[in-house]
Amino acid sequence: MAKAITTLDEAVRRTSEVIPEKAATVFDRYASQIPECGFGELGVCCRNCMQGPCVIDPFGEKATRGVCGTTADTIVARNFVRSVAGGTSAHVDHARHVLEVLGKAAKDQVPYTIRDEAKLKALAGKIGLETTLPMKEMALQVVQAAEKNFTDLHGPLHWLKLHAPKKRQEVWGKLGVTPSSAMRDLVEAMHRTTMGVDADPVNLILGAVKLGLVDGYAGLHLATDLQDILFGTPQPVVSEANLGVLKEDAVNILVQGHVPLLSEKIVQWARELSEDAKRAGAREGIVVAGVCCTGNEVLMRQGVPMATNYLGQEFAIATGAVDLMTVDVQCIMPAVVDMAQCYHTKIVTTSPIAKIPGAEHLEFVEERADEAAREIVKKAIENYKNRDKSKVRIPEQKSKMMGGFSAEAIVSALSKLNAKDPLQPLIENIANGNILGIVGIVGCNNVKIPQDSLHVPITKELIANNVLVVGTGCWAYAAAKAGLMTPEATEKYAGKTLAAVLTAVGNAVGLGGPLPPCLHMGSCVDNSRIHQVLTAVADKLGVDIPDLPVAASAPEAMTEKALAIGTWAVSMGLLVHIGVTPPILGSKTVTDVLTAKAEELLGGKVVVEPDPKKAVQLMIDHIRTKRTKLGI
């Protein structure tokens, strides 16, 4: 049994009871780290040259400067910039990978096709390309335009010009933070944070803002746009969430990671090889279930159930029913291999930049995507016979859920109320107070917080106060597991006026009842979809995004990617709530810039509040202030 388990998820808690004593989990490993390094928590440790590492005494009794004379303000700011650079690189590399595959698909070099021609045309028109060209030729021209996001030396960043509101672009231009390209600005960030370069903490934070914009447009928006073209723009879909989606009499495959290029193919081949699984003794065929964001991707487009979010990945293996887990990149615990050794589960890595000692590596090459996916599914089928049935303990917990609310799907639903002006019903109901405001809840789990214990109560409290909640990433799993993504949740948890609006829209689209009170908008890169909705509303009203009664929250933020997304959100002018203190408190200057000064410069700021009730009150107070300023 795991020695230290803190989770809101009953399925994870029950699974922990059957884990062998020798098998440590993420919760055990966290307990072994206590007390954590205080210098690291404050951000005042510098390892940027070999004269150190240097640490600054937060109490001023010992070292107040590093060997080179660097202050705590500079060290904290440099570390923050490097973290944002790391997160931005992850999203940009994701987008780059999908871009290359779209280019190859347009040349018939890979087994992928263009599934959303309408989105391709719309994007081509936005770029200024000829939209009557043959689809593959048009796709190649879109690819060529998109490549500028990586290579342009002079900017402004191409996808930023396409997607960012003009008022925001003016603000960024005046501050001198408009990026040129991913290559130039990521290289510049690493250079400026090298020993002996930028020592001005404010200038460094402005550099982080520039990276946040790269993340938002050359990473998130670009990845979402291109994935929709390749795999289709999501529409609402009904599925299930939690470990109970696994089946005792099925071959169970988990897809974990973030880039859906392989997981889409695995879903396809799992369906095609279902009879093979039945012949191998698995009476119910094959179940593919998702972990983290690649699970969100295949849920939205294929209806694949969601097994668990970040902190639950080892516990999914500990059900004893997972025959194979395939991983690509990001948020993968190397410890899944250790847990798999206690069971029969195969761990298969697929990316050349994400290998794990002890796992089987099957290199994913796009040209052989079908062969790779077919081989992975066959490995799972072959491994089914090795399952120890005495170790199989699948918890019963699972919840129905609705997902796939892309911006296009939301507009389509609203058009049933007003075909000529779909956004008008949303704006009217915000203006009259039926919807108090909108909050986007996004991001990770963090072992410092009991799993889902901020995501769920914050969501419930917001919708009870007639705030519409939209969100992505591991929050989406938390909300789905808690039953918050069903029409019944609207009736049970939503405030009366929010419920009335959701019921009107749900009836209009033929649901015979309300939409869910919180809308699943996808994976972490799909935070771009939230931005798309906010931009459309702001443009419709003729105001800037900071004027809207909206806020963002990353209650259980964990990764560098979360810092990059949060920086982008602040640059858009949003109040960004975080439930975990980022490593900035070692610098009063950096803390003041991010939590106060940023609002003067950008319209948005960071607030840190670990208490869910207090966090909700902060966001509601902010929304009401914005409503007052708008005169509504």
For each residue, the residues with C-beta under 8 A, 3 or more apart:
1: 16 17 18 19 21
2: 5 16 19 23 24 25 27 28
3: 27 28 31
4: 27 28 30 31
5: 2 12 13 16 25 27
6: 27 447 449 450 451 453
7: 12 13 27 311 312 450 451 452 453
8: 450 451 452 453 456 478 482
9: 12 13 242 308 312 397 451 452 481
10: 13 14 395 397
11: 14 15 242 243 244 308 312 315 395 397 398 481
12: 5 7 9 15 16 243 308 311 312 315 451
13: 5 7 9 10 16 17
14: 10 11 17 393 395 397
15: 11 12 18 19 243 315 318 319 393 395
16: 1 2 5 12 13 19 25 315 318
17: 1 13 14
18: 1 15 318 320 391 393
19: 1 2 15 16 23 25 315 318 339 342
20: 23 342
21: 1
22: 342
23: 2 19 20 318 338 339 342
24: 2 28 29 32 335 338
25: 2 5 16 19 28 29 314 315 335 339
26: 29 30 311 314 333 335 447
27: 2 3 4 5 6 7 30 31 311 447
28: 2 3 4 24 25 31 32
29: 24 25 26 32 33 335
30: 4 26 27 33 34 447 448
31: 3 4 27 28 34
32: 24 28 29
33: 29 30 36
34: 30 31
35: 38
36: 33 40 41
37: 40 41 45
38: 35 41 42 58
39: 42 44 45 55 56 586
40: 36 37 43 45 583
41: 36 37 38 581 583 585
42: 38 39 58 76 583 584 585 586
43: 40 75 76 79 80 582 583 584 585 586 587 590
44: 39 55 56 58 72 75 76 586 587
45: 37 39 40 53 54 55 75 79
46: 49 52 53 54 55 66 70 75 78 79
47: 52 53
48: 52 78 193 194 195
49: 46 52 68 195
50:
51: 54 66 67 68 195
52: 46 47 48 49 66 67
53: 45 46 47
54: 45 46 51 63 66 67 70 75
55: 39 44 45 46 63
56: 39 44 63 64 65 66 71 72 75 586
57: 60 61 62 63 64
58: 38 42 44 72 586
59:
60: 57 64
61: 57
62: 57
63: 54 55 56 57 66
64: 56 57 60 71 72
65: 56 69 70 71
66: 46 51 52 54 56 63 69 70 71 75
67: 51 52 54
68: 49 51 195 196
69: 65 66
70: 46 54 65 66 74 75 199
71: 56 64 65 66 74 75 199 201
72: 44 56 58 64 75 76 586 587
73: 76 77 201 587 588 589 590
74: 70 71 77 78 198 199 200 201 204
75: 43 44 45 46 54 56 66 70 71 72 78 79 586 587
76: 42 43 44 72 73 79 80 201 583 584 586 587 590
77: 73 74 80 81 201 202 204 205 208 587 589 590
78: 46 48 74 75 81 82 193 198 204
79: 43 45 46 75 76 82 83 583
80: 43 76 77 83 84 204 205 208 563 582 583 584 590
81: 77 78 84 85 189 192 193 204 205 207 208 211
82: 78 79 85 86 189 190 193
83: 79 80 86 87 560 563 564 583
84: 80 81 87 88 189 208 211 212 215 560 563 564 567
85: 81 82 88 89 186 189 190 193 211
86: 82 83 89 90 560 561 564
87: 83 84 90 91 215 559 560 561 562 563 564 565
88: 84 85 91 92 182 186 211 212 214 215 219 564
89: 85 86 92 93 186
90: 86 87 93 94 219 329 330 559 560 561 564
91: 87 88 94 95 215 219 220 223 524 525 561 564
92: 88 89 95 96 150 182 186 214 215 218 219
93: 89 90 96 97 329
94: 90 91 97 98 219 223 258 259 329 330 525
95: 91 92 98 99 149 218 219 220 222 223 226 525
96: 92 93 99 100 150 182
97: 93 94 100 101 259 261
98: 94 95 101 102 222 223 226 227 230 259 261
99: 95 96 102 103 143 146 147 222 226
100: 96 97 103 104 366
101: 97 98 104 105 110 112 230 261 366
102: 98 99 105 106 112 114 139 142 143 226 229 230
103: 99 100 106 107 139 140 143
104: 100 101 107 109 110 112 366 367
105: 101 102 108 109 110 112 113 114 139 230
106: 102 103 114 136 137 139 140 143
107: 103 104 136 140
108: 105 136
109: 104 105 367
110: 101 104 105 366 367 369
111: 265 367 369 370
112: 101 102 104 105 230 261 366 369
113: 105 230
114: 102 105 106 117 120 135 136 139 229 230
115: 229 230 231 232
116: 119 120 228 229 230 231 232 233
117: 114 120 121 135
118: 121 122 233
119: 116 122 123 225 228 229 233 408
120: 114 116 117 123 124 135 138 139 142 229
121: 117 118 124 125 131 138
122: 118 119 125 126
123: 119 120 126 127 142 225 229
124: 120 121 127 129 130 131 133 138 141 142
125: 121 122 128 129 131
126: 122 123 162
127: 123 124 141 142 145 162
128: 125
129: 124 125 133 138 141 142 145
130: 124 133 138 141
131: 121 124 125 138
132:
133: 124 129 130 137 138 141
134: 137 138
135: 114 117 120 138 139
136: 106 107 108 114 139 140
137: 106 133 134 140 141
138: 120 121 124 129 130 131 133 134 135 141 142
139: 102 103 105 106 114 120 135 136 142 143 229
140: 103 106 107 136 137 143 144
141: 124 127 129 130 133 137 138 144 145
142: 102 120 123 124 127 129 138 139 145 146 229
143: 99 102 103 106 139 140 146 147
144: 140 141 147
145: 127 129 141 142 148 158
146: 99 142 143 149 158 159 222 226
147: 99 143 144 150 151
148: 145 151 152 158 181
149: 95 146 152 157 158 159 181 182 217 218 222
150: 92 96 147 181 182 183 218
151: 147 148 181 183
152: 148 149 155 157 158 180 181 184
153: 180 181 184
154: 180
155: 152 178 179 180 181 184
156: 160 161 169 178 179 180
157: 149 152 160 161 178 179 180 181 213 214 217 218
158: 145 146 148 149 152 161 162
159: 146 149 162 163 217 218 221 222 225
160: 156 157 163 164 169 178 179 213 216 217 218
161: 156 157 158 164 169
162: 126 127 158 159 217 221
163: 159 160 217 221 528 531 532 535
164: 160 161 168 169 172 213 217 535
165: 168 169 535 538 539 544 545
166: 169 170
167: 170 171 538 543 544 545
168: 164 165 171 172 544 545 571 572 573
169: 156 160 161 164 165 166 172 173 178
170: 166 167 173 174
171: 167 168 174 175 544 573 602 603
172: 164 168 169 175 177 178 209 213 571
173: 169 170 176 178
174: 170 171
175: 171 172 206 209 601 602
176: 173 206
177: 172 206 207 209 210 213 571
178: 155 156 157 160 169 172 173 210 213
179: 155 156 157 160 182 184 185 210 211 213 214 217 218
180: 152 153 154 155 156 157 184 185
181: 148 149 150 151 152 153 155 157 184 185 214 218
182: 88 92 96 149 150 179 185 186 214 218 219
183: 150 151 186 187
184: 152 153 155 179 180 181 187 188
185: 179 180 181 182 188 189 210 211 214
186: 85 88 89 92 182 183 189 190 211 214
187: 183 184 190 191
188: 184 185 191 192 207
189: 81 82 84 85 185 186 192 193 207 208 210 211
190: 82 85 186 187 193 194
191: 187 188 194 197
192: 81 188 189 197 198 204 207
193: 48 78 81 82 85 189 190 197 198 204
194: 48 190 191 197
195: 48 49 51 68
196: 68
197: 191 192 193 194
198: 74 78 192 193 203 204 207
199: 70 71 74
200: 74 203 204
201: 71 73 74 76 77 204 205 587 589 590 593
202: 77 205 206 589 593 597
203: 198 200 206 207
204: 74 77 78 80 81 192 193 198 200 201 207 208
205: 77 80 81 201 202 208 209 590 593 594
206: 175 176 177 202 203 209 210
207: 81 177 188 189 192 198 203 204 210 211
208: 77 80 81 84 189 204 205 211 212 567
209: 172 175 177 205 206 212 213 567 570 571 602
210: 177 178 179 185 189 206 207 213 214
211: 81 84 85 88 179 185 186 189 207 208 214 215 564 567
212: 84 88 208 209 215 216 564 565 566 567 568 569 570 571
213: 157 160 164 172 177 178 179 209 210 216 217 568 571
214: 88 92 157 179 181 182 185 186 210 211 217 218 219
215: 84 87 88 91 92 211 212 218 219 220 564 565 567 568
216: 160 212 213 219 220 221 527 528 531 565 568 571 572
217: 149 157 159 160 162 163 164 179 213 214 220 221 222
218: 92 95 149 150 157 159 160 179 181 182 214 215 221 222
219: 88 90 91 92 94 95 182 214 215 216 222 223 525 564
220: 91 95 215 216 217 223 224 524 525 526 527 528 531 565 568
221: 159 162 163 216 217 218 224 225 528 531
222: 95 98 99 146 149 159 217 218 219 225 226
223: 91 94 95 98 219 220 226 227 525 528
224: 220 221 227 228 522 525 526 528 529
225: 119 123 159 221 222 228 229 528
226: 95 98 99 102 146 222 223 229 230
227: 98 223 224 230 231 260 297 525
228: 116 119 224 225 231 232 233 234 406
229: 102 114 115 116 119 120 123 139 142 225 226
230: 98 101 102 105 112 113 114 115 116 226 227
231: 115 116 227 228 260 264 297 301
232: 115 116 228 301
233: 116 118 119 228 406 408 409
234: 228 237 300 301 403 404 405 406 409 522
235: 404 406 409 412
236: 402 403 404 405 409 413
237: 234 299 300 301 303 402 403 404
238: 303 400 401 402
239: 299 303 304 305 306 400 401 402 403
240: 244 245 305 306 398 399 400 401
241: 245 305 306 307 398 399 401 477 480 481 485
242: 9 11 245 306 307 308 395 397 398 399 480 481
243: 11 12 15 246 307 308 312 315 316 319 394 395 397 398
244: 11 240 394 395 396 397 398
245: 240 241 242 287 289 305 306 307 398
246: 243 250 252 287 289 307 316 319 321 322 394
247: 250 252 284 287 321 394
248: 321 392 394
249: 282 283 284
250: 246 247 277 282 283 284 285 286 287
251: 277 280 282 285 286 287 323 380 381 384
252: 246 247 286 287 289 321 322 323 380
253: 266 270 286 287 288 289 322 323 324 325 326 376 377 380
254: 288 289 290 291 307 313 316 317 322 324 325 326
255: 262 263 266 267 288 289 290 291 294 295 298 304 325 326
256: 290 291 292 294 295 313 325 326 327 328 331 332 336
257: 263 292 293 294 327 328 329 330 331 332 351 354
258: 94 292 293 294 297 328 329 330 331 523 524 525
259: 94 97 98 262 294 328 329
260: 227 231 263 264 294 297 298 301
261: 97 98 101 112 264 265 328 364 366 369
262: 255 259 265 266 326 328 350 364 369 372 373
263: 255 257 260 266 267 288 290 294 295 297 298 326 328
264: 231 260 261 267 268 297 298 301 302
265: 111 261 262 268 269 369 370 372 373
266: 253 255 262 263 269 270 288 326 373 376 377
267: 255 263 264 270 271 288 298 302 304
268: 264 265 271 272 373
269: 265 266 272 273 370 373 374 376 377
270: 253 266 267 273 274 286 288 377
271: 267 268 274 286
272: 268 269 374
273: 269 270 276 277 286 374 377 378 381
274: 270 271 277 278 285 286
275: 278 279 285
276: 273 279 280 378 381
277: 250 251 273 274 280 282 285 286 381 384
278: 274 275 281 282 283 284 285
279: 275 276
280: 251 276 277 381 382 384 385
281: 278 384 385
282: 249 250 251 277 278 285 286 381 384
283: 249 250 278
284: 247 249 250 278 287
285: 250 251 274 275 277 278 282
286: 250 251 252 253 270 271 273 274 277 282 377 380 381
287: 245 246 247 250 251 252 253 284 305
288: 253 254 255 263 266 267 270 298 304
289: 245 246 252 253 254 255 295 304 305 306 307 316
290: 254 255 256 263 294 295 296 297 298 299 304 305 306 307
291: 254 255 256 294 295 307 308 309 310 312 313 316 325
292: 256 257 258 295 296 309 310 313 330 331 332 473 474
293: 257 258 296 297 330 331 473 523 524 525
294: 255 256 257 258 259 260 263 290 291 297 298 328 523
295: 255 256 263 289 290 291 292 298 299 304 306 307 477
296: 290 292 293 299 300 306 403 472 473 476 477 520 522 523 526
297: 227 231 258 260 263 264 290 293 294 300 301 522 523
298: 255 260 263 264 267 288 290 294 295 301 302 304
299: 237 239 290 295 296 302 303 304 305 306 403 404 520
300: 234 237 296 297 403 404 406 520 522 523
301: 231 232 234 237 260 264 297 298 404
302: 264 267 298 299
303: 237 238 239 299
304: 239 255 267 288 289 290 295 298 299
305: 239 240 241 245 287 289 290 299 398
306: 239 240 241 242 245 289 290 295 296 299 401 476 477 480 481
307: 241 242 243 245 246 254 289 290 291 295 312 316
308: 9 11 12 242 243 291 311 312 313 315 316 477 481
309: 291 292 312 445 451 452 474 477 478
310: 291 292 313 331 444 445 474 558
311: 7 12 26 27 308 445 447 451
312: 7 9 11 12 243 291 307 308 309 315 316 451
313: 254 256 291 292 308 310 316 317 325 332 333 336
314: 25 26 317 318 333 335 336 339
315: 11 12 15 16 19 25 243 308 312 318 319
316: 243 246 254 289 291 307 308 312 313 319 322 325
317: 254 313 314 322 325 336 339 340 343 345
318: 15 16 18 19 23 314 315 339 342 343 393
319: 15 243 246 315 316 322 392 393 394 395
320: 18 343 344 387 388 391 392 393
321: 246 247 248 252 387 392 394
322: 246 252 253 254 316 317 319 325 343 345
323: 251 252 253 344 345 346 380 381 383 384 387
324: 253 254 345 346 347 348 376 379 380 383
325: 253 254 255 256 291 313 316 317 322 336 340 345 346 347 348
326: 253 254 255 256 262 263 266 348 349 350 376
327: 256 257 332 336 347 348 349 350 351 354 356 359
328: 256 257 258 259 261 262 263 294 350 351 354 364
329: 90 93 94 257 258 259 332 351 353 354
330: 90 94 257 258 292 293 354 559 561
331: 256 257 258 292 293 310 444 559
332: 256 257 292 313 327 329 336 354 356
333: 26 313 314 336
334: 337 338 356 357
335: 24 25 26 29 314 338 339
336: 256 313 314 317 325 327 332 333 339 340 347 356
337: 334 340 341 347 356 357 358 359
338: 23 24 334 335 341 342 358
339: 19 23 25 314 317 318 335 336 342 343 345
340: 317 325 336 337 343 345 346 347
341: 337 338 358
342: 19 20 22 23 318 338 339
343: 317 318 320 322 339 340 388 391
344: 320 323 383 386 387 388
345: 317 322 323 324 325 339 340 383
346: 323 324 325 340 360 379 380 383
347: 324 325 327 336 337 340 356 358 359 360
348: 324 325 326 327 359 360 361 362 376 379
349: 326 327 354 355 356 359 360 361 362
350: 262 326 327 328 354 361 362 363 364 372 376
351: 257 327 328 329 354 355 364
352: 355 363
353: 329
354: 257 327 328 329 330 332 349 350 351
355: 349 351 352 359 361
356: 327 332 334 336 337 347 349 359
357: 334 337
358: 337 338 341 347
359: 327 337 347 348 349 355 356
360: 346 347 348 349 379
361: 348 349 350 355
362: 348 349 350 372 375 376
363: 350 352 372
364: 261 262 328 350 351 369 372
365: 368 369 372
366: 100 101 104 110 112 261 369
367: 104 109 110 111
368: 365 371 372
369: 110 111 112 261 262 265 364 365 366 372 373
370: 111 265 269 373 374
371: 368 374 375
372: 262 265 350 362 363 364 365 368 369 375 376
373: 262 265 266 268 269 369 370 376 377
374: 269 272 273 370 371 377 378
375: 362 371 372 378 379
376: 253 266 269 324 326 348 350 362 372 373 379 380
377: 253 266 269 270 273 286 373 374 380 381
378: 273 276 374 375 381 382
379: 324 346 348 360 375 376 382 383
380: 251 252 253 286 323 324 346 376 377 383 384
381: 251 273 276 277 280 282 286 323 377 378 384
382: 280 378 379 385
383: 323 324 344 345 346 379 380 386 387
384: 251 277 280 281 282 323 380 381 387
385: 280 281 382
386: 344 383
387: 320 321 323 344 383 384 391 392
388: 320 343 344 391 392
389: 392
390:
391: 18 320 343 387 388
392: 248 319 320 321 387 388 389
393: 14 15 18 318 319 320
394: 243 244 246 247 248 319 321
395: 10 11 14 15 242 243 244 319
396: 244
397: 9 10 11 14 242 243 244 481
398: 11 240 241 242 243 244 245 305
399: 240 241 242 480 481 482 483 485 486
400: 238 239 240 483 486
401: 238 239 240 241 306 480 483 485 486 516 520
402: 236 237 238 239 405 485 486 487 515 516 520
403: 234 236 237 239 296 299 300 476 480 485 520 522
404: 234 235 236 237 299 300 301 409 520 522
405: 234 236 402 409 410 470 519 520 521
406: 228 233 234 235 300 409 410 521 522 526 529
407: 410 411 521 529 532 533 536
408: 119 233 411 412
409: 233 234 235 236 404 405 406 412 413
410: 405 406 407 413 414 519 533
411: 407 408 414 415 422 423 536
412: 235 408 409 415 416 422
413: 236 409 410 416 505 508 509 515
414: 410 411 417 418 422 423 425 426 505
415: 411 412 418 419 422
416: 412 413 419 505 508 509
417: 414 422 425 504 505 508
418: 414 415 421 422 424 425
419: 415 416 422
420:
421: 418 424
422: 411 412 414 415 417 418 419 425
423: 411 414 426 427 536 537 540
424: 418 421 427 428
425: 414 417 418 422 428 429 505
426: 414 423 429 430 435 537
427: 423 424 430 431 537 540 541
428: 424 425 431 432
429: 425 426 432 434 435 497 501
430: 426 427 433 434 435 436 437 438 549 632
431: 427 428 632
432: 428 429 632
433: 430 436 466 497 627 632
434: 429 430 466 497 498 500 501
435: 426 429 430 438 466 467 468 497 498 501
436: 430 433 465 466 467 498 549 620 623 624 627
437: 430 467 468 548 549 550 551 620 623 626 627
438: 430 435 467 468 469 470 533 534 548 549 550
439: 462 467 468 469 470 550 551 552 553 619 623
440: 469 470 471 472 527 530 550 551 552 553
441: 455 458 459 462 469 470 471 475 479 518 552 553 554 555
442: 471 472 473 475 524 527 530 552 553 554 562 565
443: 472 473 474 475 524 554 555 556 557 558 562 565
444: 310 331 473 474 554 556 557 558 559 562
445: 309 310 311 449 451 452 474 478 556 558
446: 449 556 557 558 579 580
447: 6 26 27 30 311 451 558
448: 30 580
449: 6 445 446 453 454 555 556 579 580 610
450: 6 7 8 453
451: 6 7 8 9 12 309 311 312 445 447 478
452: 7 8 9 309 445 455 456 478 481 482 556
453: 6 7 8 449 450 456 457 612
454: 449 457 458 555 556 579 610 612 615
455: 441 452 458 459 474 475 478 479 555 556
456: 8 452 453 459 460 478 479 482 484
457: 453 454 460 461 612 613
458: 441 454 455 461 462 553 555 612 615 616
459: 441 455 456 462 463 469 471 475 478 479 482 484 518
460: 456 457 463 464 484 493
461: 457 458 464 465 612 613 616
462: 439 441 458 459 465 467 469 616 619 620
463: 459 460 466 467 468 469 484 490 493 494 495 498 517 518
464: 460 461 493 494 495
465: 436 461 462 495 616 620
466: 433 434 435 436 463 494 495 496 497 498
467: 435 436 437 438 439 462 463 498 619 620 623
468: 435 437 438 439 463 498 517 518 519
469: 438 439 440 441 459 462 463 479 517 518 519
470: 405 438 439 440 441 518 519 521 530 533
471: 440 441 442 459 475 476 479 518 519 520 521 530
472: 296 440 442 443 475 476 520 521 522 523 524 526 527 529 530
473: 292 293 296 442 443 444 476 523 524 527
474: 292 309 310 443 444 445 455 477 478 556
475: 441 442 443 455 459 471 472 478 479 555 556
476: 296 306 403 471 472 473 479 480 485 520 521 522
477: 241 295 296 306 308 309 474 480 481
478: 8 309 445 451 452 455 456 459 474 475 481 482
479: 441 455 456 459 469 471 475 476 482 484 485 518 520
480: 241 242 306 399 401 403 476 477 483 484 485 520
481: 9 11 241 242 306 308 397 399 452 477 478
482: 8 399 452 456 459 478 479
483: 399 400 401 480 486 488 489
484: 456 459 460 463 479 480 489 493 516 517 518
485: 241 399 401 402 403 476 479 480 489 516 518 519 520
486: 399 400 401 402 483 489 490 516
487: 402 490 491 506 511 513 514 515 516
488: 483 491 492
489: 483 484 485 486 492 493 494 516 517 518
490: 463 486 487 493 494 498 499 502 503 506 513 514 515 516 517
491: 487 488 494 499 513 514
492: 488 489
493: 460 463 464 484 489 490 517
494: 463 464 466 489 490 491 498 499 502 514 517
495: 463 464 465 466 498 499
496: 466 499 500
497: 429 433 434 435 466 500 501
498: 434 435 436 463 466 467 468 490 494 495 501 502 517
499: 490 491 494 495 496 502 503 514 517
500: 434 496 497 503 504
501: 429 434 435 497 498 504 505
502: 490 494 498 499 505 506 514 515 516 517
503: 490 499 500 506 507 513 514
504: 417 500 501 507 508
505: 413 414 416 417 425 501 502 508 509 514 515
506: 487 490 502 503 509 511 512 513 514 515
507: 503 504 510 511 512 513 514
508: 413 416 417 504 505
509: 413 416 505 506 515
510: 507
511: 487 506 507 514 515
512: 506 507
513: 487 490 491 503 506 507
514: 487 490 491 494 499 502 503 505 506 507 511 517
515: 402 413 487 490 502 505 506 509 511 519
516: 401 402 484 485 486 487 489 490 502 519 520
517: 463 468 469 484 489 490 493 494 498 499 502 514
518: 441 459 463 468 469 470 471 479 484 485 489
519: 405 410 468 469 470 471 485 515 516
520: 296 299 300 401 402 403 404 405 471 472 476 479 480 485 516
521: 405 406 407 470 471 472 476 526 527 529 530
522: 224 234 296 297 300 403 404 406 472 476 525 526 529
523: 258 293 294 296 297 300 472 473 526
524: 91 220 258 293 442 443 472 473 527 561 565
525: 91 94 95 219 220 223 224 227 258 293 522 528
526: 220 224 296 406 472 521 522 523 529 530
527: 216 220 440 442 472 473 521 524 530 531 565 568 569
528: 163 216 220 221 223 224 225 525 531 532
529: 224 406 407 472 521 522 526 532 533
530: 440 442 470 471 472 521 526 527 533 534 552
531: 163 216 220 221 527 528 534 535 572
532: 163 407 528 529 535 536
533: 407 410 438 470 529 530 536 537
534: 438 530 531 537 538 545 548 550 572
535: 163 164 165 531 532 538 539 545
536: 407 411 423 532 533 539 540
537: 423 426 427 533 534 540 541 548
538: 165 167 534 535 541 543 544 545 547 548
539: 165 535 536 542
540: 423 427 536 537
541: 427 537 538 547 548
542: 539
543: 167 538 547 548 630
544: 165 167 168 171 538 547 573 603
545: 165 167 168 534 535 538 548 550 572 573 574 603
546: 572 573 574 602 603 604
547: 538 541 543 544 626 629 630
548: 437 438 534 537 538 541 543 545 626
549: 430 436 437 438 623 624 626 627 630 632
550: 437 438 439 440 534 545 574 623 626
551: 437 439 440 574 575 576 577 619 622 623
552: 439 440 441 442 530 566 569 574 575 576 577
553: 439 440 441 442 458 576 577 578 579 615 619
554: 441 442 443 444 557 562 565 566 576 577 578 579
555: 441 443 449 454 455 458 475 577 578 579 612 615
556: 443 444 445 446 449 452 454 455 474 475 579 580
557: 443 444 446 554 562 563 566 578 579 580 582
558: 310 443 444 445 446 447 562 580
559: 87 90 330 331 444 562 563
560: 83 84 86 87 90 563 564
561: 86 87 90 91 330 524 564 565
562: 87 442 443 444 554 557 558 559 565 566
563: 80 83 84 87 557 559 560 566 567 582
564: 83 84 86 87 88 90 91 211 212 215 219 560 561 567 568
565: 87 212 215 216 220 442 443 524 527 554 561 562 568 569
566: 212 552 554 557 562 563 569 570 576 578 606
567: 84 208 209 211 212 215 563 564 570 571
568: 212 213 215 216 220 527 564 565 571 572
569: 212 527 552 565 566 572 574 576 604
570: 209 212 566 567 573 574 576 594 598 602 604 605 606
571: 168 172 177 209 212 213 216 567 568 602 604
572: 168 216 531 534 545 546 568 569 602 603 604
573: 168 171 544 545 546 570 602 603 604
574: 545 546 550 551 552 569 570 603 604
575: 551 552 604 605 607 618 619 622
576: 551 552 553 554 566 569 570 604 605 606 607
577: 551 552 553 554 555 606 607 608 609 615 618 619
578: 553 554 555 557 566 581 582 606 607 608 609
579: 446 449 454 553 554 555 556 557 608 609 610 612 615
580: 446 448 449 556 557 558 608 610
581: 41 578 584 585 608 610
582: 43 80 557 563 578 606 608
583: 40 41 42 43 76 79 80 83 586
584: 42 43 76 80 581 587 590 591 594
585: 41 42 43 581 591
586: 39 42 43 44 56 58 72 75 76 583
587: 43 44 72 73 75 76 77 201 584 590 591
588: 73 591 592
589: 73 77 201 202 592 593
590: 43 73 76 77 80 201 205 584 587 593 594
591: 584 585 587 588 594 595
592: 588 589 595 596 597
593: 201 202 205 589 590 596 597 598
594: 205 570 584 590 591 597 598 605 606
595: 591 592 598 605 606 607 608
596: 592 593 599 600 605
597: 202 592 593 594 600 601
598: 570 593 594 595 601 602 604 605 606
599: 596 602 603 604 605
600: 596 597
601: 175 597 598
602: 171 175 209 546 570 571 572 573 598 599 605
603: 171 544 545 546 572 573 574 599
604: 546 569 570 571 572 573 574 575 576 598 599
605: 570 575 576 594 595 596 598 599 602
606: 566 570 576 577 578 582 594 595 598
607: 575 576 577 578 595 615 618
608: 577 578 579 580 581 582 595
609: 577 578 579 614 615 618
610: 449 454 579 580 581 615
611: 614 615
612: 453 454 457 458 461 555 579 615 616
613: 457 461 616 617
614: 609 611 617 618
615: 454 458 553 555 577 579 607 609 610 611 612 618 619
616: 458 461 462 465 612 613 619 620
617: 613 614 620 621
618: 575 577 607 609 614 615 621 622
619: 439 462 467 551 553 575 577 615 616 622 623
620: 436 437 462 465 467 616 617 623 624
621: 617 618 624 625
622: 551 575 618 619 625 626
623: 436 437 439 467 549 550 551 619 620 626 627
624: 436 549 620 621 627 628
625: 621 622 628 629
626: 437 547 548 549 550 622 623 629 630
627: 433 436 437 549 623 624 630 632
628: 624 625 631
629: 547 625 626
630: 543 547 549 626 627
631: 628
632: 430 431 432 433 549 627
